[in-house]
């Protein structure tokens, strides 16, 4: 199977965030440069924090840049007052992180629903911690028309969910027909242990195959085995058998959009010509 289409717009560009922290002007320049390269078909939105939007507009030149804005529940009103006022910044989605009282109640659902009703052409992702990804919450997000954002890593060990927790979250989202995106810790196609931190990182190909397994009607035990596999062959087979996994797993944020593509080339999931050798040097 040709896997190019399966990874279309799959890698959201979070270059300005941990662990890359690329300066904003350079991040925008590199993101725009890739528009003329074959790799652009794989790259999704540029992810930016709300506070950097005004500065970002200074670096786009005459090109429109498609942005997903990261905000907290406390910043919804701020974004509301400045929405779509910046030149050449097209806010295609908003990624809302629960903070403060939103972590202990569900009142944020009404705020998100109100925002969604006023901005129907902007997709909303809500980053929900593991303990709050309940069956009721995912059903409400689906009803609102939002998607789930889920964290799979970060700069501290506690930000990495267990494999079992991740499978439970994926299963609940799939059963509710709720699309999701993931963020943090996903640098390579196959799971691996970081040599510096000793932390086990999930492989995005493992997760994609686990999603395909669950969507095919198999059990969470089967999906967990796929998630924990270090062998690419059964993962690729799972994607070949069920190519609708992207209906659930829409994208993930990565601060280096080329690194994960290189790991897919290493596994012969993609070929180098799909990405273009010149972009691999950036």
C-alpha positions as semicolon CSV with decimal commas, in nm:
position;residue;x (nm);y (nm);z (nm)
1;X;0,000;0,000;0,000
2;X;0,112;0,356;-0,071
3;X;0,120;0,522;0,271
4;X;0,172;0,881;0,153
5;X;-0,197;0,967;0,177
6;X;-0,224;0,810;0,522
7;X;0,024;1,065;0,660
8;X;-0,113;1,367;0,473
9;X;-0,100;1,674;0,705
10;X;-0,023;1,442;0,996
11;X;0,273;1,628;1,151
12;X;0,178;1,958;1,314
13;X;0,472;2,198;1,340
14;X;0,538;2,295;1,703
15;X;0,893;2,420;1,645
16;X;0,867;2,706;1,897
17;X;0,781;2,470;2,183
18;X;0,984;2,227;2,398
19;X;1,228;2,071;2,330
20;X;1,330;2,266;2,016
21;X;1,243;2,623;2,122
22;X;1,323;2,756;1,773
23;X;1,301;3,138;1,754
24;X;0,969;3,255;1,613
25;X;1,108;3,426;1,301
26;X;1,310;3,118;1,204
27;X;1,023;2,880;1,278
28;X;0,789;3,077;1,052
29;X;1,051;3,109;0,779
30;X;1,121;2,734;0,774
31;X;0,753;2,650;0,787
32;X;0,682;2,874;0,487
33;X;0,987;2,748;0,295
34;X;0,857;2,392;0,311
35;X;0,545;2,493;0,119
36;X;0,745;2,451;-0,201
37;X;0,885;2,109;-0,107
38;X;0,723;1,765;-0,144
39;X;0,734;1,725;0,235
40;X;0,470;1,997;0,268
41;X;0,199;1,737;0,202
42;X;0,283;1,577;0,538
43;X;0,299;1,897;0,744
44;X;-0,006;2,041;0,915
45;X;-0,057;2,370;1,095
46;X;0,208;2,578;1,265
47;X;0,134;2,562;1,638
48;X;0,178;2,893;1,821
49;X;0,096;3,025;2,168
50;X;-0,160;3,304;2,185
51;X;0,101;3,552;2,312
52;X;0,315;3,521;1,997
53;X;0,046;3,585;1,734
54;X;0,104;3,960;1,702
55;X;0,478;3,913;1,658
56;X;0,422;3,624;1,416
57;X;0,231;3,853;1,181
58;X;0,553;4,053;1,131
59;X;0,738;3,754;0,980
60;X;0,489;3,618;0,727
61;X;0,564;3,867;0,449
62;X;0,287;3,849;0,189
63;X;0,208;3,485;0,264
64;X;-0,084;3,362;0,472
65;X;0,016;3,118;0,743
66;X;-0,228;2,863;0,884
67;X;-0,200;2,852;1,261
68;X;-0,336;2,648;1,548
69;X;-0,338;2,864;1,860
70;X;-0,256;2,713;2,199
71;X;-0,445;2,878;2,484
72;X;-0,566;2,795;2,832
73;X;-0,925;2,799;2,950
74;X;-0,839;3,129;3,121
75;X;-0,742;3,285;2,785
76;X;-1,059;3,214;2,592
77;X;-1,190;3,566;2,644
78;X;-0,859;3,718;2,532
79;X;-0,861;3,522;2,208
80;X;-1,225;3,612;2,157
81;X;-1,144;3,984;2,156
82;X;-0,863;3,962;1,899
83;X;-0,984;3,676;1,682
84;X;-0,887;3,710;1,314
85;X;-0,761;4,067;1,348
86;X;-0,401;3,995;1,248
87;X;-0,284;4,017;0,886
88;X;-0,180;3,694;0,714
89;X;-0,262;3,482;1,020
90;X;-0,536;3,229;0,951
91;X;-0,645;3,067;1,277
92;X;-0,771;2,731;1,156
93;X;-0,788;2,564;1,496
94;X;-0,759;2,638;1,867
95;X;-0,604;2,406;2,125
96;X;-0,742;2,471;2,472
97;X;-0,560;2,347;2,781
98;X;-0,754;2,299;3,103
99;X;-0,610;2,499;3,392
100;X;-0,719;2,610;3,737
101;X;-1,080;2,533;3,829
102;X;-1,132;2,357;3,494
103;X;-0,929;2,069;3,633
104;X;-1,180;2,006;3,912
105;X;-1,514;2,068;3,740
106;X;-1,681;2,041;3,401
107;X;-1,793;2,404;3,376
108;X;-1,537;2,454;3,099
109;X;-1,757;2,250;2,865
110;X;-2,010;2,535;2,852
111;X;-1,734;2,788;2,774
112;X;-1,596;2,570;2,497
113;X;-1,944;2,513;2,356
114;X;-2,007;2,889;2,350
115;X;-1,675;2,955;2,175
116;X;-1,745;2,680;1,922
117;X;-2,088;2,822;1,845
118;X;-1,935;3,162;1,766
119;X;-1,647;3,025;1,555
120;X;-1,795;2,743;1,353
121;X;-1,517;2,747;1,092
122;X;-1,245;2,697;1,352
123;X;-1,185;2,350;1,488
124;X;-1,138;2,323;1,863
125;X;-0,914;2,075;2,041
126;X;-0,931;2,043;2,419
127;X;-0,629;1,904;2,604
128;X;-0,772;1,683;2,876
129;X;-0,557;1,503;3,136
130;X;-0,590;1,128;3,174
131;X;-0,809;1,130;3,484
132;X;-1,069;1,351;3,314
133;X;-1,096;1,155;2,989
134;X;-1,418;0,989;3,097
135;X;-1,688;0,842;2,877
136;X;-1,910;1,141;2,964
137;X;-1,640;1,394;2,874
138;X;-1,565;1,243;2,534
139;X;-1,936;1,226;2,453
140;X;-1,975;1,594;2,544
141;X;-1,676;1,694;2,331
142;X;-1,830;1,503;2,042
143;X;-2,164;1,676;2,096
144;X;-1,997;2,018;2,093
145;X;-1,811;1,932;1,775
146;X;-1,467;1,958;1,935
147;X;-1,182;1,707;1,943
148;X;-0,963;1,562;2,214
149;X;-0,600;1,664;2,253
150;X;-0,398;1,425;2,466
151;X;-0,046;1,456;2,602
152;X;0,194;1,167;2,546
153;X;0,513;1,313;2,691
154;X;0,697;1,624;2,801
155;X;0,987;1,744;3,011
156;X;0,884;1,545;3,320
157;X;0,827;1,175;3,372
158;X;0,474;1,229;3,506
159;X;0,367;1,377;3,171
160;X;0,406;1,037;3,006
161;X;0,092;0,823;3,040
162;X;0,127;0,452;3,091
163;X;0,064;0,235;2,784
164;X;-0,255;0,105;2,949
165;X;-0,379;0,459;3,016
166;X;-0,312;0,558;2,656
167;X;-0,503;0,259;2,520
168;X;-0,800;0,337;2,746
169;X;-0,807;0,697;2,621
170;X;-0,782;0,589;2,257
171;X;-1,056;0,331;2,303
172;X;-1,293;0,578;2,465
173;X;-1,237;0,834;2,191
174;X;-1,287;0,577;1,915
175;X;-1,606;0,440;2,071
176;X;-1,744;0,795;2,091
177;X;-1,637;0,870;1,731
178;X;-1,432;1,155;1,875
179;X;-1,130;1,268;1,670
180;X;-0,811;1,328;1,863
181;X;-0,463;1,468;1,823
182;X;-0,160;1,395;2,039
183;X;0,122;1,613;2,161
184;X;0,472;1,576;2,305
185;X;0,714;1,286;2,316
186;X;0,638;1,147;1,971
187;X;0,962;1,182;1,776
188;X;1,000;0,844;1,608
189;X;0,780;0,593;1,433
190;X;0,874;0,307;1,667
191;X;0,876;0,318;2,047
192;X;1,217;0,378;2,198
193;X;1,396;0,461;2,521
194;X;1,569;0,798;2,533
195;X;1,937;0,743;2,603
196;X;1,966;1,061;2,811
197;X;1,652;1,053;3,024
198;X;1,586;0,680;3,026
199;X;1,220;0,749;2,948
200;X;1,025;0,523;2,718
201;X;0,871;0,720;2,432
202;X;0,570;0,600;2,238
203;X;0,610;0,545;1,866
204;X;0,357;0,730;1,655
205;X;0,343;0,432;1,417
206;X;0,269;0,208;1,717
207;X;-0,016;0,439;1,816
208;X;-0,152;0,458;1,461
209;X;-0,150;0,077;1,440
210;X;-0,317;0,047;1,782
211;X;-0,589;0,285;1,662
212;X;-0,634;0,080;1,343
213;X;-0,656;-0,233;1,560
214;X;-0,927;-0,084;1,782
215;X;-1,120;0,050;1,484
216;X;-1,111;-0,300;1,333
217;X;-1,307;-0,423;1,636
218;X;-1,023;-0,595;1,815
219;X;-0,973;-0,580;2,192
220;X;-0,777;-0,334;2,403
221;X;-0,545;-0,626;2,487
222;X;-0,464;-0,665;2,116
223;X;-0,415;-0,289;2,081
224;X;-0,185;-0,279;2,384
225;X;0,032;-0,552;2,233
226;X;0,064;-0,344;1,916
227;X;0,143;-0,031;2,118
228;X;0,424;-0,214;2,299
229;X;0,568;-0,384;1,992
230;X;0,922;-0,312;1,878
231;X;0,862;-0,479;1,542
232;X;0,750;-0,258;1,254
233;X;0,602;-0,540;1,042
234;X;0,277;-0,596;1,238
235;X;0,232;-0,220;1,270
236;X;0,254;-0,164;0,896
237;X;0,023;-0,459;0,840
238;X;-0,236;-0,307;1,074
239;X;-0,230;0,017;0,874
240;X;-0,265;-0,176;0,549
241;X;-0,566;-0,369;0,679
242;X;-0,749;-0,065;0,815
243;X;-0,660;0,264;0,648
244;X;-0,940;0,459;0,821
245;X;-0,732;0,516;1,135
246;X;-0,683;0,884;1,040
247;X;-1,056;0,940;1,091
248;X;-0,970;0,908;1,462
249;X;-0,600;0,998;1,492
250;X;-0,588;1,329;1,304
251;X;-0,236;1,453;1,381
252;X;0,032;1,504;1,641
253;X;0,253;1,798;1,733
254;X;0,627;1,768;1,679
255;X;0,892;2,038;1,710
256;X;1,096;1,875;1,430
257;X;0,863;1,779;1,147
258;X;1,139;1,615;0,942
259;X;1,270;1,375;1,210
260;X;0,955;1,158;1,221
261;X;0,945;1,149;0,841
262;X;1,302;1,020;0,838
263;X;1,204;0,736;1,071
264;X;0,925;0,636;0,833
265;X;1,179;0,630;0,549
266;X;1,407;0,411;0,761
267;X;1,121;0,160;0,795
268;X;1,036;0,174;0,421
269;X;0,691;0,310;0,503
270;X;0,782;0,613;0,290
271;X;1,054;0,650;0,029
272;X;1,303;0,934;0,027
273;X;1,153;1,085;-0,287
274;X;0,825;1,134;-0,097
275;X;0,998;1,379;0,134
276;X;1,276;1,517;-0,090
277;X;1,644;1,494;0,013
278;X;1,693;1,870;0,040
279;X;1,433;1,904;0,316
280;X;1,597;1,630;0,518
281;X;1,897;1,857;0,570
282;X;1,692;2,126;0,745
